[in-house]
Amino acid sequence: MKKQILVTGGAGYIGSHTIKQLGEAGYDIVVYDNLSTGTASAITYGRLIQGDLADRQQLARVFAESNFDAVLHFAASISVPESIVKPLEYYSNNTANTLNLLHCCQQFGVNKFIFSSTAAVYGQPDVNPITEDTIPQPLNPYGSSKLMSERLIRDYAHASDLRYIILRYFNVAGAEVGGRLGQSGKKATHLIKVACDAALGQRPNAGIFGTDFDTPDGTGIRDYIHVDDLARAHVDALTYLNSDSPSQILNCGYGQGYSVREVIEKVKEISGVDFLVIEAERRAGDPACVIAASERITEILGWKPRFNDLDTIVRTALAWEQKLNANSPSIPDLVR
């Protein structure tokens, strides 16, 4: 019998890629999403229930009508700059809604939980790569709201039979290598998407926010992980929990970093377009360098990344953006 899984935020960027892999693995999937940033067309397996996690009555009905074996919780607001100007919205959507979801898990006896967290919980540690034992010190409400959600999950687990995997994402980028899925959010501000849009004429320029960081070229350094590899980490995490293994907090990254300037130059190189780049002041809450120590996820889950390559990340992202924008200039052989 197929195990039934609830996926919140499954119509979004990372959720939709994970659903595809869960469906291919044979899981019965129910997607709960308010479609504020996701799209129904991105759901390739399972059935969609449109709803908001703030509506606990509707959420409870979904649990009551189903027999969930596990919950994968992606639904969240994710913009660091936006969180600084709208902190209460972030605590409501990220933290309070996680609490609503945990209440339903308690009420209906669901004891497996996979949580979409972020490297933003770490803030700016003194040492890179960052291990899971690094003391979290978030620099912005986004990171704080996710850390508070982590604490809710851990505290509830201590008082119950809940077992969890908390996955702390580093910078997620790229698109499904088969070209069927990618990042479709109109408000997305991720660097690689913005640079690809600029290369394809969908934006007038790409921006570098801060050129005076304490890094080799003065721009921020990030650990970029391909979205297909991140999706696979969730499938591996569910397999792990299905074997009655103990709870874990795990970094999701490759253990290597690229600067903002390096990423922009890579997009220019692969696209063949020398688009305009505007340099601006640092954004509040942006750390200088964030790189994952990724040994633990490999050891514990047996996770094996397949797309640990900036060229592949950029090529798949460009191919997806070109598919979204049919009038963009032709850039051949983006995926190979």
C-alpha positions as CSV (number, residue, x, y, z in Angstrom):
1,M,0.0,0.0,0.0
2,K,1.3,3.4,-0.9
3,K,2.2,5.7,2.0
4,Q,0.2,9.0,2.0
5,I,2.3,12.1,2.4
6,L,1.2,15.7,3.0
7,V,3.3,18.3,1.3
8,T,2.7,21.9,2.2
9,G,3.9,24.4,-0.3
10,G,4.2,21.7,-2.9
11,A,3.3,24.0,-5.8
12,G,6.4,26.1,-5.2
13,Y,9.9,25.9,-6.5
14,I,11.5,23.3,-4.3
15,G,8.3,21.6,-3.3
16,S,7.3,20.8,-6.9
17,H,10.7,19.3,-7.7
18,T,10.5,17.1,-4.5
19,I,6.9,16.0,-5.4
20,K,8.1,14.8,-8.8
21,Q,10.7,12.6,-7.1
22,L,8.3,11.4,-4.4
23,G,5.8,10.5,-7.1
24,E,8.4,8.6,-9.0
25,A,9.2,6.7,-5.8
26,G,5.6,5.6,-5.4
27,Y,4.3,7.8,-2.7
28,D,0.6,9.0,-2.6
29,I,0.8,12.7,-2.3
30,V,-1.6,15.4,-1.1
31,V,-0.4,19.0,-1.8
32,Y,-1.7,21.8,0.5
33,D,-0.8,25.2,-1.0
34,N,-2.5,28.6,-1.1
35,L,-0.9,29.3,-4.5
36,S,0.4,32.7,-3.4
37,T,3.8,32.0,-5.0
38,G,3.4,28.5,-6.4
39,T,1.5,27.3,-9.5
40,A,-0.9,24.3,-9.8
41,S,0.7,23.3,-13.2
42,A,4.0,22.6,-11.3
43,I,2.3,19.7,-9.5
44,T,3.2,16.5,-11.4
45,Y,1.9,13.9,-8.9
46,G,-0.8,13.7,-6.3
47,R,-3.8,16.0,-5.8
48,L,-3.9,19.7,-4.8
49,I,-6.0,21.1,-2.0
50,Q,-5.9,24.9,-2.1
51,G,-5.8,26.3,1.3
52,D,-3.8,28.4,3.8
53,L,-2.0,27.0,6.8
54,A,-3.4,29.9,8.9
55,D,-6.8,28.3,8.4
56,R,-6.6,25.6,11.1
57,Q,-10.1,24.4,10.6
58,Q,-9.6,23.6,6.9
59,L,-6.2,22.1,7.7
60,A,-7.7,19.8,10.3
61,R,-10.4,18.7,7.8
62,V,-7.6,17.7,5.4
63,F,-5.9,15.6,8.1
64,A,-9.2,14.1,9.2
65,E,-10.1,13.0,5.6
66,S,-6.7,11.5,5.0
67,N,-4.3,9.0,6.6
68,F,-1.0,10.8,6.5
69,D,2.2,8.9,7.3
70,A,4.4,12.0,7.1
71,V,4.5,15.7,6.5
72,L,6.9,17.6,4.4
73,H,6.6,21.3,5.2
74,F,7.9,23.7,2.5
75,A,5.3,26.5,2.8
76,A,7.0,29.8,3.9
77,S,8.0,33.3,3.0
78,I,11.6,33.4,2.0
79,S,12.9,36.9,1.1
80,V,15.5,38.3,3.5
81,P,15.0,42.0,2.5
82,E,11.2,41.6,2.7
83,S,11.4,40.0,6.1
84,I,13.3,43.1,7.4
85,V,10.4,45.4,6.4
86,K,7.6,42.9,7.2
87,P,8.8,41.0,10.2
88,L,5.3,40.3,11.7
89,E,4.2,38.7,8.4
90,Y,7.2,36.4,8.4
91,Y,6.6,35.3,12.0
92,S,2.9,34.7,11.1
93,N,3.5,32.8,7.9
94,N,6.6,30.9,8.9
95,T,6.5,30.4,12.6
96,A,2.8,30.5,13.6
97,N,1.7,28.4,10.6
98,T,4.3,25.8,11.5
99,L,2.7,25.7,15.0
100,N,-0.7,25.2,13.3
101,L,0.7,22.3,11.3
102,L,2.3,20.7,14.4
103,H,-1.1,20.9,16.3
104,C,-2.7,18.9,13.5
105,C,0.2,16.4,13.6
106,Q,-0.5,16.0,17.3
107,Q,-4.3,15.7,16.9
108,F,-4.1,13.1,14.1
109,G,-1.1,11.1,15.2
110,V,1.3,12.0,12.4
111,N,4.8,11.4,13.8
112,K,7.2,12.0,10.9
113,F,8.0,15.6,9.9
114,I,10.5,17.0,7.4
115,F,11.1,20.7,7.6
116,S,12.4,23.1,5.0
117,S,14.8,25.4,7.0
118,T,17.6,27.6,5.9
119,A,21.3,28.5,6.3
120,A,20.0,32.0,7.3
121,V,19.6,30.6,10.9
122,Y,23.4,30.7,11.2
123,G,23.8,34.4,10.5
124,Q,27.5,35.1,9.8
125,P,29.6,32.5,11.7
126,D,33.3,33.2,12.3
127,V,34.3,29.9,10.6
128,N,33.4,28.4,7.2
129,P,32.4,25.8,6.2
130,I,29.5,25.9,8.7
131,T,28.7,22.7,10.6
132,E,25.3,21.8,12.1
133,D,26.8,22.3,15.5
134,T,27.4,26.0,14.8
135,I,25.4,28.1,17.2
136,P,22.6,29.8,15.2
137,Q,22.6,33.6,15.3
138,P,20.3,34.8,12.5
139,L,20.7,38.3,11.2
140,N,17.2,38.9,9.9
141,P,13.5,38.0,10.7
142,Y,13.5,35.4,7.9
143,G,16.3,33.4,9.6
144,S,14.8,34.0,13.1
145,S,11.3,32.9,12.0
146,K,12.8,29.6,10.7
147,L,14.9,29.1,13.8
148,M,11.8,29.6,15.9
149,S,10.0,27.0,13.8
150,E,12.9,24.6,14.3
151,R,12.6,25.0,18.1
152,L,8.9,24.4,18.0
153,I,9.5,21.1,16.1
154,R,12.3,20.0,18.5
155,D,10.4,20.9,21.7
156,Y,7.3,19.0,20.5
157,A,9.4,16.0,19.5
158,H,10.9,15.9,23.0
159,A,7.4,15.7,24.4
160,S,6.0,13.2,21.9
161,D,6.9,10.4,19.5
162,L,7.5,12.8,16.6
163,R,10.7,12.2,14.6
164,Y,11.9,14.9,12.3
165,I,14.5,15.9,9.8
166,I,15.3,19.6,9.6
167,L,17.1,20.4,6.4
168,R,19.0,23.7,6.4
169,Y,19.2,24.8,2.7
170,F,22.0,26.9,1.4
171,N,21.4,28.7,-1.9
172,V,19.1,26.7,-4.1
173,A,19.3,27.3,-7.8
174,G,18.9,25.6,-11.2
175,A,15.9,23.8,-12.7
176,E,14.9,20.2,-13.3
177,V,17.3,18.7,-15.7
178,G,14.5,17.3,-17.8
179,G,13.2,20.8,-18.4
180,R,9.7,20.3,-17.0
181,L,10.1,22.3,-13.8
182,G,11.9,25.4,-12.6
183,Q,11.5,28.6,-10.6
184,S,8.4,30.3,-11.7
185,G,7.8,32.8,-8.8
186,K,7.4,36.3,-10.2
187,K,8.8,37.9,-7.1
188,A,11.9,35.6,-6.9
189,T,15.1,37.6,-6.1
190,H,17.6,34.8,-6.2
191,L,20.8,35.8,-7.9
192,I,21.0,33.1,-10.6
193,K,17.4,33.7,-11.6
194,V,17.9,37.5,-11.8
195,A,21.1,37.1,-13.8
196,C,19.4,34.7,-16.2
197,D,16.5,37.1,-16.6
198,A,19.0,39.9,-17.4
199,A,20.7,37.7,-20.0
200,L,17.4,36.9,-21.7
201,G,16.3,40.5,-21.7
202,Q,13.5,40.0,-19.1
203,R,15.2,42.5,-16.7
204,P,17.2,45.6,-17.5
205,N,20.1,44.5,-15.4
206,A,21.4,42.4,-12.6
207,G,22.5,43.8,-9.3
208,I,25.5,43.3,-7.0
209,F,24.6,44.3,-3.5
210,G,27.8,45.1,-1.7
211,T,31.3,45.1,-3.1
212,D,33.1,45.7,0.2
213,F,32.7,42.4,1.9
214,D,35.7,40.7,3.4
215,T,36.0,38.3,0.5
216,P,38.6,37.9,-2.3
217,D,36.6,40.0,-4.8
218,G,34.5,42.0,-2.3
219,T,31.2,40.4,-3.1
220,G,29.3,37.9,-1.0
221,I,30.1,34.2,-1.3
222,R,27.4,31.5,-1.2
223,D,27.1,27.7,-1.5
224,Y,24.8,26.9,-4.4
225,I,22.9,23.6,-4.5
226,H,21.0,22.3,-7.5
227,V,17.3,22.0,-6.9
228,D,17.2,18.4,-8.1
229,D,19.9,17.4,-5.6
230,L,18.0,19.2,-2.8
231,A,14.8,17.4,-3.8
232,R,16.6,14.1,-3.6
233,A,17.7,15.0,-0.1
234,H,14.0,15.1,0.9
235,V,13.3,11.7,-0.6
236,D,16.3,10.3,1.2
237,A,15.2,12.0,4.5
238,L,11.8,10.3,4.2
239,T,13.4,6.9,3.6
240,Y,15.5,7.5,6.6
241,L,12.5,8.3,8.8
242,N,10.7,5.3,7.5
243,S,13.4,3.1,8.9
244,D,12.6,4.4,12.5
245,S,15.9,6.3,12.7
246,P,16.3,9.2,15.1
247,S,15.7,12.9,14.4
248,Q,18.4,14.9,12.7
249,I,19.3,18.5,11.6
250,L,21.3,18.5,8.4
251,N,22.9,21.0,6.1
252,C,22.0,20.9,2.4
253,G,24.9,22.3,0.4
254,Y,28.0,21.2,-1.5
255,G,30.7,22.6,0.7
256,Q,32.0,25.1,-1.8
257,G,31.2,28.7,-2.5
258,Y,31.1,31.1,-5.4
259,S,31.0,34.9,-5.2
260,V,28.3,37.0,-6.6
261,R,30.7,38.3,-9.2
262,E,31.8,34.8,-10.2
263,V,28.1,33.7,-10.6
264,I,27.3,36.7,-12.8
265,E,30.4,36.1,-15.0
266,K,29.4,32.4,-15.4
267,V,25.9,33.4,-16.5
268,K,27.5,35.8,-19.0
269,E,29.8,33.1,-20.2
270,I,27.2,30.5,-20.8
271,S,24.5,32.8,-22.2
272,G,27.0,34.7,-24.4
273,V,25.3,37.9,-23.3
274,D,27.2,40.8,-21.7
275,F,24.2,42.2,-19.8
276,L,24.3,45.3,-17.6
277,V,25.4,44.9,-13.9
278,I,24.6,47.6,-11.4
279,E,26.7,47.8,-8.2
280,A,24.8,49.0,-5.1
281,E,25.2,49.2,-1.3
282,R,24.9,46.1,0.9
283,R,21.4,44.9,1.8
284,A,20.6,44.7,5.5
285,G,21.0,41.2,6.9
286,D,23.3,39.9,4.2
287,P,26.4,38.0,5.5
288,A,29.7,38.0,3.7
289,C,30.3,34.2,3.3
290,V,28.1,31.2,3.9
291,I,29.4,27.7,2.9
292,A,28.0,24.4,4.2
293,A,29.8,21.6,5.8
294,S,28.0,18.8,4.0
295,E,29.6,15.6,5.4
296,R,26.8,14.8,7.8
297,I,24.0,14.6,5.3
298,T,26.1,12.2,3.2
299,E,27.0,10.0,6.1
300,I,23.5,9.9,7.7
301,L,21.2,9.8,4.7
302,G,23.5,8.3,2.1
303,W,22.7,11.4,0.0
304,K,24.9,11.6,-3.2
305,P,24.6,14.9,-5.2
306,R,24.6,14.5,-9.0
307,F,24.7,18.1,-10.1
308,N,27.5,19.6,-8.1
309,D,28.6,21.9,-10.8
310,L,28.0,25.7,-11.4
311,D,27.8,25.2,-15.1
312,T,25.0,22.7,-14.8
313,I,23.1,24.9,-12.3
314,V,23.4,27.9,-14.6
315,R,22.6,26.0,-17.8
316,T,19.4,24.4,-16.4
317,A,18.3,27.8,-15.0
318,L,18.9,29.5,-18.3
319,A,17.0,26.8,-20.2
320,W,14.1,27.1,-17.9
321,E,13.9,30.9,-18.1
322,Q,14.1,30.7,-21.8
323,K,11.2,28.2,-21.8
324,L,9.1,30.6,-19.6
325,N,9.9,33.5,-21.9
326,A,9.3,32.3,-25.5
327,N,10.3,35.6,-27.0
328,S,13.8,35.6,-25.4
329,P,16.8,35.4,-27.6
330,S,17.9,31.9,-28.6
331,I,20.8,30.4,-26.7
332,P,21.5,26.9,-28.0
333,D,22.8,23.9,-26.2
334,L,22.0,25.2,-22.7
335,V,21.7,21.7,-21.2
336,R,24.1,19.0,-22.2
